[in-house]
Amino acid sequence: MATVLRHWGDFACRIGRVTGHGLASNIGAIWPKPMVLALVFLLFGANTINIGADLAAMGASVELALGLPSPPTTVVLALLSLALQLFIPYERYARYLKWLTMVLLSFIAVLFVVRIDRLAALKGFIVPSFPWNADSLTVIVAVFGTTISPYLFFWQSSQEVEEIEEKDGAKPLKVAPQQAPEELRRVRLDTFAGMVFSNVVAVAIMMSAAATLHASGKSEIGTAADVAEALKPIAGELAFALFSVGIIGTGLLAIPVLAGSVAYAFGESQGWKCGLEHKPWEATGFYTVITLATLMGLAIEFSPIDPIKALFWSAVVNGFVAVPVIAAMMIVVGRHDRMKEFTASKPVLFFGWGATAIMAAAVVAMLLI
């Protein structure tokens, strides 16, 4: 499965780098427009929920650490994120914010402090066991939605298109195949590094929560404070501040990706000028979608929904939306008229479609059981 995940990430980047067009544009070339728009609206819904959950979690984290009321803090953070997206190139501030995400490595450190039955953990990691009921299947779909988030595919492909436009001498690989060895090597390295980091941290968070929260009888995460409790073995009372730094850093990094990916998808499907390198007045439709997604997500802060639960259910929605997005992507990478000599091989397509079927089966089982 890990190999398939890496290939899906590669596929998203390759689609943009090979064709010179984003994922939505490529899907629009082979699917009827109503189907593409339906896919884009599903993505918009999932991303808006995710943005709102991220903003609410950021506000709750500041309240934990500093005691500031969450609602006004969340509004300030939302406006700050939106201002950064509108007026400062993402790459310029992302290079600094990414260091805040290193706080998440604290969860790995927890594993060396708390008592863990490592043999049982390894066995469960290789051969997981769980009851076949609606709750377990919902969690499985949520894990899929977090690991295989559909918005990343649109973001990755569109970022490759922007790089072609900004880099001197760069061309789509189907036009300049001689550039393929260097560019595809970069794509594989970026995808592999990102996959390893995100999955190691995700496993560490789950294991540290099991060894601390679940071991003490807390089987449900209801608030941001519950998550911060998992850091107490190494951070003590600083756990709340440490957790807050990580949540704010990852949120400010993730919200532009969430809003930007749906703006790319919607803009490409409509033939708009798209790209974060443009000024807001140069790509008004693109930035209007970003603004709407951010402001609509902000409404979650003023709803009775807990931000941690919202994050969970946004992951479930992403798991649901990921199935048609990945199916569309698999069709694109298997089309020789789109990908030329960079068309995916039959073995890769076989395993890719097999993994897609497994995800679809999990979603269907969740809905039926």
BASETOR-706814 format. One record per residue (C-alpha): residue in one letter; residue number from 1; x, y negated, z negated. Coordinates in pm, 1 decimal, always signed. Example, Ala and Ser with C-alpha at 12.3 -4.5 7.8 and 13.67 -1.06 7.14 Angstrom:
2
{a; 1; {+1230.0; +450.0; -780.0}}
{s; 2; {+1367.0; +106.0; -714.0}}
END
This chain:
369
{m; 1; {+0.0; +0.0; +0.0}}
{a; 2; {+284.8; -239.5; -80.7}}
{t; 3; {+423.9; -185.5; +270.0}}
{v; 4; {+84.6; -266.8; +418.1}}
{l; 5; {+62.4; -583.7; +205.8}}
{r; 6; {+399.7; -696.0; +338.1}}
{h; 7; {+287.1; -625.3; +694.4}}
{w; 8; {-31.6; -827.9; +645.6}}
{g; 9; {+176.0; -1122.5; +527.4}}
{d; 10; {+406.2; -1071.1; +825.5}}
{f; 11; {+106.4; -1053.9; +1058.2}}
{a; 12; {-29.5; -1389.0; +941.7}}
{c; 13; {+306.7; -1558.9; +996.3}}
{r; 14; {+367.7; -1379.7; +1325.6}}
{i; 15; {+31.4; -1484.1; +1465.1}}
{g; 16; {+121.6; -1849.3; +1414.2}}
{r; 17; {+485.7; -1816.8; +1520.7}}
{v; 18; {+416.9; -1600.5; +1827.7}}
{t; 19; {+110.7; -1777.2; +1967.2}}
{g; 20; {+169.5; -2133.7; +1846.5}}
{h; 21; {-187.0; -2139.5; +1710.1}}
{g; 22; {-331.6; -2075.1; +1365.9}}
{l; 23; {-531.2; -1770.4; +1261.3}}
{a; 24; {-872.3; -1938.8; +1302.0}}
{s; 25; {-785.1; -2051.9; +1653.7}}
{n; 26; {-675.3; -1700.1; +1749.5}}
{i; 27; {-986.6; -1541.5; +1601.3}}
{g; 28; {-1197.2; -1797.1; +1787.1}}
{a; 29; {-1040.4; -1683.2; +2113.5}}
{i; 30; {-1170.9; -1327.5; +2072.1}}
{w; 31; {-1484.7; -1363.4; +1856.2}}
{p; 32; {-1807.9; -1558.2; +1921.4}}
{k; 33; {-1807.1; -1902.2; +1760.3}}
{p; 34; {-2095.7; -1824.9; +1519.1}}
{m; 35; {-1896.5; -1530.7; +1374.7}}
{v; 36; {-1589.4; -1751.1; +1331.6}}
{l; 37; {-1793.8; -2021.6; +1159.3}}
{a; 38; {-1951.5; -1763.1; +928.5}}
{l; 39; {-1602.8; -1643.5; +832.8}}
{v; 40; {-1487.4; -2002.0; +774.8}}
{f; 41; {-1787.2; -2079.4; +551.3}}
{l; 42; {-1720.1; -1765.5; +347.0}}
{l; 43; {-1362.6; -1885.9; +306.3}}
{f; 44; {-1483.2; -2234.6; +212.1}}
{g; 45; {-1709.8; -2092.1; -57.6}}
{a; 46; {-1441.4; -1867.4; -203.5}}
{n; 47; {-1177.4; -2141.1; -198.0}}
{t; 48; {-1407.7; -2400.7; -352.5}}
{i; 49; {-1482.5; -2167.4; -643.6}}
{n; 50; {-1111.0; -2096.4; -678.1}}
{i; 51; {-1022.9; -2468.0; -672.9}}
{g; 52; {-1285.0; -2539.2; -937.8}}
{a; 53; {-1162.5; -2252.7; -1154.6}}
{d; 54; {-802.6; -2371.4; -1124.0}}
{l; 55; {-896.1; -2729.8; -1212.2}}
{a; 56; {-1105.4; -2620.4; -1509.2}}
{a; 57; {-828.1; -2392.7; -1634.0}}
{m; 58; {-579.7; -2680.5; -1604.5}}
{g; 59; {-808.9; -2906.1; -1806.2}}
{a; 60; {-864.1; -2637.3; -2069.7}}
{s; 61; {-489.0; -2580.8; -2093.2}}
{v; 62; {-419.7; -2950.6; -2156.6}}
{e; 63; {-688.9; -2947.3; -2424.1}}
{l; 64; {-520.6; -2648.4; -2589.8}}
{a; 65; {-176.5; -2803.9; -2585.7}}
{l; 66; {-248.3; -3172.3; -2651.4}}
{g; 67; {-601.9; -3182.0; -2785.9}}
{l; 68; {-722.5; -3412.4; -2506.7}}
{p; 69; {-1085.8; -3355.3; -2403.7}}
{s; 70; {-1108.8; -3123.1; -2106.8}}
{p; 71; {-1368.3; -3295.8; -1878.7}}
{p; 72; {-1190.7; -3632.4; -1828.9}}
{t; 73; {-851.6; -3458.3; -1813.1}}
{t; 74; {-979.4; -3229.3; -1538.3}}
{v; 75; {-1110.7; -3527.0; -1338.8}}
{v; 76; {-771.4; -3698.8; -1365.5}}
{l; 77; {-590.9; -3380.7; -1255.0}}
{a; 78; {-830.8; -3337.0; -961.8}}
{l; 79; {-775.8; -3694.5; -844.1}}
{l; 80; {-399.2; -3656.3; -891.5}}
{s; 81; {-397.9; -3339.5; -681.7}}
{l; 82; {-610.5; -3503.2; -412.9}}
{a; 83; {-387.4; -3812.3; -402.3}}
{l; 84; {-78.3; -3593.3; -364.0}}
{q; 85; {-242.2; -3406.3; -75.9}}
{l; 86; {-350.1; -3724.6; +101.0}}
{f; 87; {-41.9; -3939.1; +68.0}}
{i; 88; {+264.3; -3722.3; -4.4}}
{p; 89; {+386.8; -3434.2; +215.8}}
{y; 90; {+323.2; -3105.5; +36.7}}
{e; 91; {+678.3; -2978.1; +82.0}}
{r; 92; {+818.6; -3289.2; -85.9}}
{y; 93; {+651.8; -3232.4; -423.2}}
{a; 94; {+612.8; -2852.5; -402.9}}
{r; 95; {+992.1; -2812.6; -431.8}}
{y; 96; {+971.6; -2965.4; -781.3}}
{l; 97; {+645.4; -2816.0; -903.1}}
{k; 98; {+753.0; -2462.9; -817.3}}
{w; 99; {+1000.1; -2471.6; -1106.6}}
{l; 100; {+709.2; -2507.0; -1349.5}}
{t; 101; {+583.8; -2167.8; -1233.1}}
{m; 102; {+898.7; -2011.8; -1378.0}}
{v; 103; {+714.7; -2030.6; -1710.0}}
{l; 104; {+515.8; -1730.1; -1587.4}}
{l; 105; {+833.4; -1524.4; -1625.7}}
{s; 106; {+765.8; -1548.9; -1999.6}}
{f; 107; {+513.5; -1270.6; -1954.2}}
{i; 108; {+796.7; -1046.1; -1836.1}}
{a; 109; {+990.5; -1136.0; -2151.2}}
{v; 110; {+689.7; -1031.5; -2359.6}}
{l; 111; {+732.3; -675.6; -2232.8}}
{f; 112; {+1073.9; -657.4; -2400.7}}
{v; 113; {+938.2; -781.6; -2733.8}}
{v; 114; {+610.8; -595.6; -2791.3}}
{r; 115; {+580.6; -221.4; -2845.1}}
{i; 116; {+479.3; -38.5; -2527.2}}
{d; 117; {+448.9; +331.7; -2455.5}}
{r; 118; {+662.3; +298.1; -2143.6}}
{l; 119; {+606.3; +656.3; -2026.8}}
{a; 120; {+229.1; +615.1; -2046.8}}
{a; 121; {+254.1; +276.7; -1875.7}}
{l; 122; {+459.3; +424.1; -1591.1}}
{k; 123; {+215.9; +713.9; -1553.1}}
{g; 124; {-79.8; +475.5; -1546.9}}
{f; 125; {+96.8; +253.5; -1296.5}}
{i; 126; {+157.6; +543.5; -1056.4}}
{v; 127; {-163.2; +739.6; -1119.3}}
{p; 128; {-422.8; +498.0; -1259.8}}
{s; 129; {-733.8; +634.1; -1426.6}}
{f; 130; {-1056.3; +442.6; -1475.8}}
{p; 131; {-1427.8; +513.1; -1507.2}}
{w; 132; {-1625.8; +502.9; -1185.1}}
{n; 133; {-1872.6; +234.4; -1278.5}}
{a; 134; {-1966.0; -113.0; -1159.2}}
{d; 135; {-1736.6; -292.2; -1405.8}}
{s; 136; {-1425.6; -96.7; -1303.4}}
{l; 137; {-1495.7; -135.6; -933.3}}
{t; 138; {-1552.5; -508.4; -979.9}}
{v; 139; {-1210.9; -536.8; -1145.9}}
{i; 140; {-1052.8; -340.8; -858.1}}
{v; 141; {-1207.6; -578.3; -603.0}}
{a; 142; {-1085.5; -873.9; -812.6}}
{v; 143; {-730.8; -733.5; -812.7}}
{f; 144; {-751.5; -693.6; -435.0}}
{g; 145; {-880.6; -1050.4; -406.4}}
{t; 146; {-593.7; -1184.6; -616.8}}
{t; 147; {-324.9; -979.4; -442.9}}
{i; 148; {-460.0; -1013.3; -88.7}}
{s; 149; {-610.2; -1360.5; -98.3}}
{p; 150; {-756.0; -1441.9; +246.0}}
{y; 151; {-674.6; -1813.1; +227.5}}
{l; 152; {-302.2; -1731.2; +229.6}}
{f; 153; {-330.1; -1576.7; +575.3}}
{f; 154; {-476.2; -1897.6; +719.9}}
{w; 155; {-218.3; -2106.8; +534.2}}
{q; 156; {+79.7; -1894.9; +644.4}}
{s; 157; {-15.4; -1889.4; +1011.2}}
{s; 158; {-85.0; -2264.2; +1017.7}}
{q; 159; {+241.6; -2345.6; +842.3}}
{e; 160; {+428.3; -2156.6; +1114.6}}
{v; 161; {+249.1; -2367.4; +1376.9}}
{e; 162; {+352.0; -2686.1; +1194.5}}
{e; 163; {+711.5; -2567.5; +1181.9}}
{i; 164; {+710.2; -2517.4; +1559.7}}
{e; 165; {+580.0; -2871.0; +1605.8}}
{e; 166; {+832.0; -3027.7; +1367.1}}
{k; 167; {+1148.2; -2829.0; +1443.4}}
{d; 168; {+1350.2; -2943.2; +1743.9}}
{g; 169; {+1373.1; -2676.7; +2011.5}}
{a; 170; {+1123.9; -2444.1; +1840.6}}
{k; 171; {+865.3; -2279.9; +2065.3}}
{p; 172; {+604.3; -2004.9; +2028.1}}
{l; 173; {+784.9; -1670.2; +2046.0}}
{k; 174; {+574.7; -1544.6; +2334.5}}
{v; 175; {+721.7; -1836.9; +2533.5}}
{a; 176; {+1073.2; -1816.7; +2383.7}}
{p; 177; {+1126.5; -1453.1; +2272.8}}
{q; 178; {+1501.5; -1517.3; +2230.9}}
{q; 179; {+1418.0; -1703.6; +1909.6}}
{a; 180; {+1247.9; -1396.0; +1764.8}}
{p; 181; {+1537.1; -1222.7; +1577.1}}
{e; 182; {+1614.9; -1522.6; +1356.2}}
{e; 183; {+1255.5; -1633.6; +1303.4}}
{l; 184; {+1112.8; -1287.8; +1230.0}}
{r; 185; {+1399.5; -1217.7; +989.7}}
{r; 186; {+1305.9; -1535.2; +801.7}}
{v; 187; {+938.0; -1436.1; +799.1}}
{r; 188; {+1014.8; -1089.5; +659.5}}
{l; 189; {+1242.7; -1229.9; +388.7}}
{d; 190; {+994.7; -1498.8; +281.0}}
{t; 191; {+705.7; -1253.1; +272.2}}
{f; 192; {+899.8; -987.5; +83.3}}
{a; 193; {+1036.4; -1232.4; -175.5}}
{g; 194; {+693.9; -1384.1; -238.1}}
{m; 195; {+529.4; -1043.1; -262.4}}
{v; 196; {+786.3; -912.4; -512.6}}
{f; 197; {+771.8; -1221.1; -737.3}}
{s; 198; {+392.1; -1244.8; -744.4}}
{n; 199; {+334.9; -873.9; -801.1}}
{v; 200; {+600.2; -840.0; -1073.1}}
{v; 201; {+449.6; -1135.2; -1261.5}}
{a; 202; {+95.9; -999.0; -1211.8}}
{v; 203; {+191.4; -657.7; -1351.0}}
{a; 204; {+373.8; -824.6; -1642.4}}
{i; 205; {+64.9; -1033.3; -1726.6}}
{m; 206; {-159.6; -726.3; -1723.6}}
{m; 207; {+79.4; -517.4; -1931.5}}
{s; 208; {+152.0; -792.9; -2184.4}}
{a; 209; {-222.2; -860.0; -2223.0}}
{a; 210; {-283.3; -486.8; -2277.5}}
{a; 211; {-1.8; -463.7; -2533.8}}
{t; 212; {-113.5; -771.1; -2729.4}}
{l; 213; {-478.1; -860.3; -2674.3}}
{h; 214; {-623.9; -516.5; -2599.6}}
{a; 215; {-411.8; -348.7; -2866.4}}
{s; 216; {-559.4; -584.2; -3125.9}}
{g; 217; {-914.6; -501.4; -3018.6}}
{k; 218; {-974.1; -793.5; -2783.7}}
{s; 219; {-1106.9; -632.6; -2466.8}}
{e; 220; {-1249.9; -941.6; -2297.1}}
{i; 221; {-1079.3; -1268.5; -2203.0}}
{g; 222; {-1326.4; -1548.0; -2256.1}}
{t; 223; {-1114.1; -1862.4; -2277.5}}
{a; 224; {-773.9; -1999.5; -2182.3}}
{a; 225; {-672.6; -1961.9; -2548.1}}
{d; 226; {-720.4; -1585.3; -2521.2}}
{v; 227; {-464.9; -1572.0; -2239.4}}
{a; 228; {-216.5; -1786.6; -2429.5}}
{e; 229; {-234.6; -1540.0; -2719.6}}
{a; 230; {-39.1; -1292.1; -2504.9}}
{l; 231; {+262.9; -1524.3; -2518.2}}
{k; 232; {+268.3; -1555.7; -2896.3}}
{p; 233; {+509.8; -1262.8; -2951.2}}
{i; 234; {+790.3; -1467.8; -2794.6}}
{a; 235; {+668.4; -1827.5; -2818.1}}
{g; 236; {+471.5; -1839.3; -3143.2}}
{e; 237; {+265.3; -2155.7; -3169.2}}
{l; 238; {+446.8; -2287.9; -2861.4}}
{a; 239; {+253.8; -2028.9; -2660.4}}
{f; 240; {-24.6; -2277.1; -2588.3}}
{a; 241; {+216.9; -2541.8; -2458.9}}
{l; 242; {+408.4; -2283.1; -2255.7}}
{f; 243; {+89.8; -2147.5; -2105.3}}
{s; 244; {-32.1; -2500.3; -2025.6}}
{v; 245; {+285.8; -2587.2; -1836.0}}
{g; 246; {+253.7; -2272.5; -1626.2}}
{i; 247; {-116.2; -2326.3; -1552.9}}
{i; 248; {-71.4; -2693.4; -1455.7}}
{g; 249; {+230.0; -2618.6; -1235.3}}
{t; 250; {+65.7; -2329.2; -1052.7}}
{g; 251; {-260.4; -2523.2; -1022.4}}
{l; 252; {-101.1; -2827.7; -860.2}}
{l; 253; {+76.9; -2590.9; -621.5}}
{a; 254; {-225.5; -2374.9; -546.5}}
{i; 255; {-499.3; -2635.1; -498.1}}
{p; 256; {-339.5; -2791.4; -185.5}}
{v; 257; {-298.3; -2440.8; -40.7}}
{l; 258; {-661.5; -2351.7; -117.6}}
{a; 259; {-801.9; -2677.5; +18.4}}
{g; 260; {-552.8; -2693.6; +305.6}}
{s; 261; {-614.9; -2338.9; +425.2}}
{v; 262; {-990.3; -2392.3; +458.8}}
{a; 263; {-925.2; -2727.6; +629.9}}
{y; 264; {-695.5; -2552.3; +878.1}}
{a; 265; {-954.4; -2280.8; +936.8}}
{f; 266; {-1243.9; -2521.7; +986.5}}
{g; 267; {-1041.9; -2774.0; +1186.1}}
{e; 268; {-891.2; -2514.7; +1420.7}}
{s; 269; {-1233.2; -2360.5; +1482.6}}
{q; 270; {-1361.7; -2706.3; +1585.9}}
{g; 271; {-1056.2; -2811.2; +1784.7}}
{w; 272; {-966.2; -3094.7; +1544.4}}
{k; 273; {-621.7; -3237.1; +1487.8}}
{c; 274; {-489.5; -3049.1; +1185.7}}
{g; 275; {-177.4; -3060.8; +973.9}}
{l; 276; {-43.3; -3192.0; +647.4}}
{e; 277; {+223.9; -3382.3; +836.3}}
{h; 278; {-47.4; -3618.7; +967.4}}
{k; 279; {-170.9; -3920.8; +775.4}}
{p; 280; {-534.6; -3909.5; +654.0}}
{w; 281; {-642.6; -4162.0; +919.2}}
{e; 282; {-479.3; -3951.3; +1191.3}}
{a; 283; {-669.5; -3629.5; +1104.7}}
{t; 284; {-989.3; -3750.2; +938.9}}
{g; 285; {-1187.0; -3427.4; +980.6}}
{f; 286; {-903.9; -3215.9; +839.8}}
{y; 287; {-861.8; -3434.4; +531.6}}
{t; 288; {-1239.2; -3468.3; +486.2}}
{v; 289; {-1262.2; -3091.3; +438.3}}
{i; 290; {-974.8; -3104.4; +186.8}}
{t; 291; {-1149.6; -3381.4; -6.7}}
{l; 292; {-1488.1; -3205.0; -5.5}}
{a; 293; {-1340.8; -2874.5; -120.9}}
{t; 294; {-1153.9; -3043.6; -406.8}}
{l; 295; {-1445.3; -3258.4; -525.3}}
{m; 296; {-1699.8; -2977.0; -495.6}}
{g; 297; {-1466.4; -2750.7; -692.9}}
{l; 298; {-1448.1; -3015.9; -963.1}}
{a; 299; {-1818.2; -2960.1; -1034.3}}
{i; 300; {-1732.4; -2631.1; -1209.7}}
{e; 301; {-1581.5; -2832.1; -1496.3}}
{f; 302; {-1927.5; -2978.5; -1565.1}}
{s; 303; {-2104.2; -2642.4; -1545.8}}
{p; 304; {-2148.3; -2392.2; -1831.5}}
{i; 305; {-1909.6; -2148.8; -1659.0}}
{d; 306; {-1589.4; -2072.1; -1851.5}}
{p; 307; {-1279.6; -2144.3; -1635.7}}
{i; 308; {-1119.7; -1805.5; -1704.8}}
{k; 309; {-1437.3; -1623.5; -1605.1}}
{a; 310; {-1461.9; -1846.7; -1300.2}}
{l; 311; {-1108.2; -1746.4; -1203.2}}
{f; 312; {-1207.5; -1381.3; -1234.1}}
{w; 313; {-1518.9; -1417.3; -1022.6}}
{s; 314; {-1335.7; -1624.6; -763.6}}
{a; 315; {-1097.2; -1328.7; -731.5}}
{v; 316; {-1397.7; -1099.9; -677.3}}
{v; 317; {-1529.9; -1332.4; -404.7}}
{n; 318; {-1183.6; -1338.1; -244.6}}
{g; 319; {-1179.8; -957.1; -246.0}}
{f; 320; {-1511.3; -959.0; -63.6}}
{v; 321; {-1405.5; -1223.8; +191.3}}
{a; 322; {-1066.4; -1058.8; +248.2}}
{v; 323; {-1224.7; -761.3; +428.5}}
{p; 324; {-1361.6; -945.0; +736.7}}
{v; 325; {-1058.3; -1179.2; +744.2}}
{i; 326; {-812.1; -889.7; +749.1}}
{a; 327; {-1022.1; -701.7; +1004.1}}
{a; 328; {-1012.7; -1007.6; +1231.3}}
{m; 329; {-637.4; -1042.1; +1179.8}}
{m; 330; {-582.6; -675.0; +1263.3}}
{i; 331; {-771.7; -724.0; +1589.6}}
{v; 332; {-554.4; -1024.0; +1680.9}}
{v; 333; {-219.4; -850.4; +1613.1}}
{g; 334; {-337.6; -550.4; +1815.4}}
{r; 335; {-422.0; -759.0; +2122.6}}
{h; 336; {-141.4; -763.4; +2378.3}}
{d; 337; {-294.8; -1063.6; +2554.8}}
{r; 338; {-245.0; -1265.9; +2232.6}}
{m; 339; {+80.2; -1123.8; +2096.5}}
{k; 340; {+259.4; -1006.7; +2414.8}}
{e; 341; {+565.8; -794.3; +2325.1}}
{f; 342; {+510.7; -871.4; +1957.1}}
{t; 343; {+189.7; -667.2; +1942.8}}
{a; 344; {+181.0; -446.4; +1631.6}}
{s; 345; {+282.1; -83.2; +1683.3}}
{k; 346; {+26.6; +196.7; +1664.1}}
{p; 347; {+159.4; +340.2; +1332.6}}
{v; 348; {+142.6; -3.5; +1168.2}}
{l; 349; {-207.7; -60.1; +1304.3}}
{f; 350; {-313.6; +283.7; +1177.7}}
{f; 351; {-201.7; +217.0; +821.4}}
{g; 352; {-328.3; -141.7; +835.6}}
{w; 353; {-676.4; -33.6; +938.4}}
{g; 354; {-663.7; +245.2; +678.7}}
{a; 355; {-589.7; -3.4; +400.1}}
{t; 356; {-863.3; -232.6; +533.9}}
{a; 357; {-1108.4; +58.2; +514.5}}
{i; 358; {-1006.6; +125.1; +151.6}}
{m; 359; {-1074.1; -238.2; +60.7}}
{a; 360; {-1408.4; -228.8; +240.5}}
{a; 361; {-1502.1; +93.4; +58.5}}
{a; 362; {-1422.3; -67.0; -278.0}}
{v; 363; {-1642.3; -366.8; -197.4}}
{v; 364; {-1931.5; -148.0; -78.2}}
{a; 365; {-1902.4; +77.3; -384.2}}
{m; 366; {-1903.7; -227.2; -613.3}}
{l; 367; {-2225.6; -352.0; -452.6}}
{l; 368; {-2401.4; -13.3; -458.8}}
{i; 369; {-2305.3; +131.0; -799.1}}
END
